[in-house]
Amino acid sequence: MPPQKYRQKRNFYHRRKVCRFCADTSIKIEYKESKTLRYFITERGKIIPRRISGTCAKHQRSLTVAIKQARTIALLPYVGTMDF
């Protein structure tokens, strides 16, 4: 049996995520703009958390409110496509 290889540690460089709305103040968070809100929901219809999307806490709160409002008036889905 060959000797066990040791796993080498790799140093990964993680690029810091920047809030899209803080960087570009011309983008507004509104429930009517479903195209911009679609970037922040998964294909299943769940809201993407801020640790993944990179938005700041202030904008994440307003994003969730806007997404929930858009869901209520059927601009965004509550549930994504169901594959059986």
N, C-alpha and C positions, 0 to 999 in steps of 0.2 A: 504494500500500500504506500503511495507517495506521501511525503510529509505534508502536513496541513499548511496551507498558505495563510499568511497573516493578512488581514484586511487593512488596507491603508486608509488613513483618514484623509479626506479631501476637504479643502477649505473652499466653501462655496461663497460667492459674493452675491448677497441679496440686495437688489436695487430697492431703494426706499420708495414706497408707493406715495404718490402725491395726489391730493384731492383734486379731482377734475374741476370741481366747481370753485375752489379757491384759486386755482391757477388761471382759469379763464372766467372772469366775472360776467361775461356776456351770456353764458349758458344759465338759463333760469329753470328752476325745478317747478314745473306745473303739471297738474294731472292731465291736462289737455294734450301735452306733448308725449304721446305714447312711444314714439320712436326713441327718444332719449331714455325713457324709463325702461325700455326693453333690455338695455345693456345691464341693468341691475336686477334682473330676474333670471332664474334658470329656465331650461326648457320644460321643466316640470311645473313652473309657475311660482317657485319659492323666491323670496327676496335674498339676494346675495349679501352676506355679512360684511361689515366694514373691514375686517382684517384681511379679507380676500379682495374686495373691490378697491380699497385704499382711500375711501372717502373719510372726511373728518366726522366727528360725532355730531356736530351741528347740522351738517348737510345730510348725514345718514338719517337723522330723525325726520327732516323734512322730506327726504326721499321716500321713507316708509309711509308717511301720511299721504303723499301724492300717489304712490302705487296703490294704496288701499282705496283712495277716492276713485282712481281710474278703474279699479276692479269693480267697484260698486255700480258705476255707470257703464260697465261692459266694454271699456276700451282695452283692458288687459284681462287675461284669463286668471281665474282662481286656480285652475288646475291645467297643466299642460296636456299634450296629446297622450292618450292612453294607448299603449301598444300591447295587444294581447296575442 
